[in-house]
Amino acid sequence: MSRAESSLSERLADDIVEIIRTEQLSPGDALASSRDLARRFEVTTPTVREALRRLEATGVVEFRHGSGTYVGPGFDRTLLVNPHLPLGSRDSVLELVEARLVVEPAIAAAAARTRADAALRQLEAAATNALHPPDGDVRPAVHFHVALAAASGNALLRETVEALLHVRAREQIEIRHRYDDRERDHAEHVQIFTAVRDGDDEAAERLVREHLTSIRDAIVSDESAARG
């Protein structure tokens, strides 16, 4: 791609972001087709697709095979994700859980102290995600642990957890494979929600720590079995 073509696709990517903003689209909302965008901006369809690929790399849009292009979960994100990270390893999976153990229990305690009604409703709805496996490219509108961070009332904490889960998406998939007990996952999420709803910050912090510790222990046990 020439420098001029690169510059055009960059500008077009900015224009598409502006469309999302001015039309007040939210993650999960459909965008116009590449052909429609090409006609709108009087450019070629391949140029539009290149701009969309730029936006996909940071989660601003997402492609769904056979369905179209949608606003992605990274639209409002300011903590950017590196789309060229190497493949995850066993160590990186464990590293992700350890990082979450450092930050998420304290976030849960903050959420229990805040208890905003709208955030509690979203958190309660997100608790059911554990019972439903992802369907192809379609993911839950809000991840439970992102909703938990949002319930703290601190937008940067929400964005931090969301970015952490997104930048280590491969590791998250691996965690789901190794901790594949949906009923238990759901039950623990409900317990966390209940503690947050009741304003019990100590219980919320403890339950999140226990939840993540059980995930970590499952990963360690799985690795030990593989080595043995």
C-alpha positions as CSV (number, residue, x, y, z in Angstrom):
1,M,0.0,0.0,0.0
2,S,1.3,3.4,-0.9
3,R,1.7,6.2,1.6
4,A,-1.2,8.1,-0.1
5,E,-3.4,5.0,0.1
6,S,-2.5,4.5,3.8
7,S,-3.2,8.2,4.6
8,L,-6.6,7.9,2.8
9,S,-7.6,4.8,4.8
10,E,-6.5,6.5,8.0
11,R,-8.7,9.5,7.3
12,L,-11.5,7.3,6.3
13,A,-11.2,5.3,9.5
14,D,-11.6,8.6,11.4
15,D,-14.7,9.4,9.3
16,I,-16.2,6.1,10.2
17,V,-15.6,6.7,13.9
18,E,-17.3,10.1,13.5
19,I,-20.3,8.3,11.9
20,I,-20.5,6.0,14.9
21,R,-20.3,9.0,17.3
22,T,-22.8,11.3,15.5
23,E,-25.3,8.5,15.0
24,Q,-24.9,7.5,18.6
25,L,-24.3,3.9,17.8
26,S,-23.3,1.5,20.6
27,P,-21.3,-1.7,20.7
28,G,-23.2,-4.4,18.9
29,D,-25.0,-2.0,16.5
30,A,-24.6,-2.6,12.8
31,L,-22.7,-0.3,10.5
32,A,-23.6,0.5,6.9
33,S,-22.1,-2.0,4.4
34,S,-18.7,-1.4,2.8
35,R,-20.4,-0.6,-0.5
36,D,-22.7,2.0,1.1
37,L,-19.8,3.6,2.9
38,A,-17.8,3.7,-0.3
39,R,-20.6,5.5,-2.1
40,R,-21.0,7.9,0.8
41,F,-17.3,8.9,0.9
42,E,-16.8,8.5,-2.9
43,V,-14.0,6.0,-2.5
44,T,-13.4,2.4,-3.6
45,T,-14.8,-0.5,-1.6
46,P,-11.3,-1.9,-0.9
47,T,-10.3,1.4,0.6
48,V,-13.3,1.2,3.0
49,R,-12.3,-2.3,3.9
50,E,-8.8,-1.3,4.7
51,A,-10.1,1.5,7.0
52,L,-12.4,-1.0,8.7
53,R,-9.5,-3.4,9.2
54,R,-7.6,-0.6,10.9
55,L,-10.6,-0.1,13.2
56,E,-11.0,-3.9,13.8
57,A,-7.4,-4.1,15.1
58,T,-8.2,-2.0,18.1
59,G,-11.8,-3.3,18.6
60,V,-13.6,-0.2,17.3
61,V,-15.5,-2.4,14.9
62,E,-15.9,-6.2,14.5
63,F,-16.6,-8.4,11.6
64,R,-19.2,-11.1,11.8
65,H,-19.0,-13.7,9.0
66,G,-22.0,-13.6,6.8
67,S,-23.6,-10.9,8.9
68,G,-21.7,-7.6,8.4
69,T,-19.7,-5.1,10.4
70,Y,-20.7,-4.0,13.8
71,V,-19.5,-1.4,16.4
72,G,-17.0,-3.2,18.6
73,P,-16.5,-3.2,22.3
74,G,-13.4,-1.0,21.9
75,F,-15.2,2.0,20.5
76,D,-14.9,4.1,23.7
77,R,-11.6,2.6,24.8
78,T,-8.7,4.9,25.3
79,L,-6.3,2.2,26.7
80,L,-5.3,0.7,23.3
81,V,-4.6,-2.9,22.5
82,N,-1.6,-4.1,20.5
83,P,-3.1,-6.3,17.7
84,H,0.3,-7.9,17.0
85,L,0.9,-9.6,20.3
86,P,2.5,-13.1,20.1
87,L,0.3,-16.2,20.8
88,G,-0.4,-16.9,24.4
89,S,1.4,-19.5,26.4
90,R,0.7,-21.4,29.6
91,D,2.7,-18.8,31.5
92,S,0.7,-15.9,30.0
93,V,-2.6,-17.5,30.9
94,L,-1.5,-17.7,34.5
95,E,-0.1,-14.2,34.3
96,L,-3.5,-12.9,33.3
97,V,-5.2,-14.5,36.3
98,E,-2.5,-13.2,38.6
99,A,-3.0,-9.7,37.3
100,R,-6.7,-9.9,37.7
101,L,-6.2,-11.2,41.3
102,V,-4.3,-8.0,42.1
103,V,-6.9,-5.5,40.8
104,E,-10.4,-7.1,40.7
105,P,-11.1,-7.9,44.4
106,A,-10.5,-4.2,45.3
107,I,-12.8,-3.2,42.4
108,A,-15.5,-5.4,43.7
109,A,-15.3,-3.8,47.1
110,A,-15.6,-0.4,45.5
111,A,-18.6,-1.6,43.6
112,A,-20.3,-2.7,46.8
113,R,-19.7,0.7,48.3
114,T,-21.2,2.5,45.2
115,R,-24.3,0.4,44.4
116,A,-25.7,2.5,41.5
117,D,-29.1,1.1,40.5
118,A,-28.4,1.0,36.7
119,A,-25.0,-0.6,37.2
120,L,-26.5,-3.2,39.5
121,R,-29.1,-4.1,36.9
122,Q,-26.4,-4.5,34.3
123,L,-24.3,-6.6,36.7
124,E,-27.2,-8.9,37.5
125,A,-28.0,-9.4,33.8
126,A,-24.3,-10.1,33.1
127,A,-24.2,-12.8,35.8
128,T,-26.2,-15.1,33.4
129,N,-23.5,-14.9,30.8
130,A,-21.7,-17.9,32.4
131,L,-24.6,-20.2,31.5
132,H,-24.4,-19.4,27.8
133,P,-21.3,-20.2,25.7
134,P,-20.2,-17.6,23.1
135,D,-22.0,-18.1,19.8
136,G,-19.5,-17.9,17.0
137,D,-18.2,-14.3,16.7
138,V,-21.0,-13.0,19.0
139,R,-20.0,-12.3,22.5
140,P,-22.0,-11.1,25.5
141,A,-22.8,-7.4,25.3
142,V,-21.1,-6.9,28.7
143,H,-18.6,-9.3,30.3
144,F,-19.5,-9.9,34.0
145,H,-16.2,-8.7,35.3
146,V,-16.4,-5.6,33.1
147,A,-19.9,-4.9,34.5
148,L,-18.5,-5.4,38.0
149,A,-15.8,-2.8,37.3
150,A,-18.4,-0.4,35.8
151,A,-20.4,-0.8,39.0
152,S,-17.5,0.8,40.9
153,G,-18.5,4.1,39.3
154,N,-15.0,4.6,38.0
155,A,-14.9,4.7,34.2
156,L,-11.1,4.2,34.1
157,L,-11.4,1.0,36.2
158,R,-14.0,-0.4,33.9
159,E,-11.9,0.4,30.9
160,T,-8.8,-1.1,32.6
161,V,-10.5,-4.4,33.1
162,E,-12.1,-4.4,29.7
163,A,-8.7,-3.6,28.0
164,L,-7.0,-6.3,30.1
165,L,-9.5,-8.9,29.0
166,H,-9.3,-7.7,25.4
167,V,-5.6,-7.5,25.1
168,R,-5.4,-11.1,26.5
169,A,-8.4,-12.4,24.6
170,R,-6.5,-15.6,23.7
171,E,-5.7,-16.3,27.3
172,Q,-9.3,-15.6,28.3
173,I,-10.4,-18.3,25.8
174,E,-7.9,-20.7,27.2
175,I,-9.2,-19.9,30.7
176,R,-12.8,-20.7,29.6
177,H,-11.5,-24.1,28.3
178,R,-9.8,-25.0,31.5
179,Y,-12.4,-23.7,33.9
180,D,-15.4,-25.1,32.0
181,D,-17.9,-25.4,34.8
182,R,-20.7,-23.1,33.8
183,E,-23.0,-23.9,36.7
184,R,-20.2,-23.1,39.2
185,D,-19.1,-20.0,37.4
186,H,-22.7,-18.8,37.4
187,A,-23.2,-19.5,41.1
188,E,-20.1,-17.6,42.0
189,H,-21.1,-14.7,39.9
190,V,-24.5,-14.6,41.5
191,Q,-22.8,-14.6,45.0
192,I,-20.6,-11.7,44.0
193,F,-23.6,-9.8,42.6
194,T,-25.5,-10.4,45.8
195,A,-22.6,-9.1,48.0
196,V,-22.3,-6.0,45.8
197,R,-26.1,-5.4,45.8
198,D,-26.2,-5.7,49.6
199,G,-23.3,-3.3,50.0
200,D,-21.1,-5.9,51.7
201,D,-17.7,-4.7,50.4
202,E,-15.7,-7.2,52.5
203,A,-17.7,-10.2,51.1
204,A,-17.6,-8.8,47.6
205,E,-13.8,-8.5,47.8
206,R,-13.4,-12.0,49.3
207,L,-15.7,-13.7,46.8
208,V,-13.9,-12.2,43.8
209,R,-10.6,-13.3,45.3
210,E,-11.9,-16.8,45.9
211,H,-13.4,-17.0,42.4
212,L,-10.2,-16.0,40.7
213,T,-8.1,-18.1,43.0
214,S,-10.2,-21.2,42.0
215,I,-9.6,-20.4,38.4
216,R,-5.8,-20.0,39.0
217,D,-5.7,-23.3,40.9
218,A,-7.5,-25.1,38.1
219,I,-5.0,-23.8,35.6
220,V,-2.0,-24.8,37.8
221,S,-3.6,-28.2,38.4
222,D,-4.1,-28.6,34.6
223,E,-0.5,-27.7,33.9
224,S,0.8,-30.1,36.6
225,A,-1.2,-32.9,35.1
226,A,0.1,-32.1,31.6
227,R,3.7,-32.2,32.8
228,G,3.0,-35.5,34.8
